[in-house]
Amino acid sequence: MLKFDPQTYTTWKEKWVWNISIEFISSGCEGTSIKISENTITDGFSLLNNWETHHIAIYTKEQDQKILENAYITHTGGKWILKSEEILTRCGCGKSFWIKTGDPKIDKIRLLKSKLSKSKSHH
């Protein structure tokens, strides 16, 4: 089940947020980050399955629901950070990530590329 940090729930309650749309966008060092739109239902999105509500409806693309299934999202330093078992690699600041493809060869190459780029940046 998708969870958010407690402060996010409090903030949304204070701002009268009743629904959010979560979308994966191309950005950052690792190629993907999340965008959360408040009180917006984005076209082509559907209600997230298995969501225990805090009186907030969550919408996302159907193909992204598996990534969010047991994820944790927190808002810190002006950015959204997603933690999920479906994430293979993450950038240094934590904002961007690479989602597992399910193909062991592709995932292994991506993991090696990420480790290589991080080792180069430390020198």
Summary of the structure (lengths in Angstrom):
residues: 123
radius of gyration: 15.5
end to end distance: 39.8
largest distance: 48.2
contacts: 326
relative contact order: 0.19
helix: 28%
strand: 33%
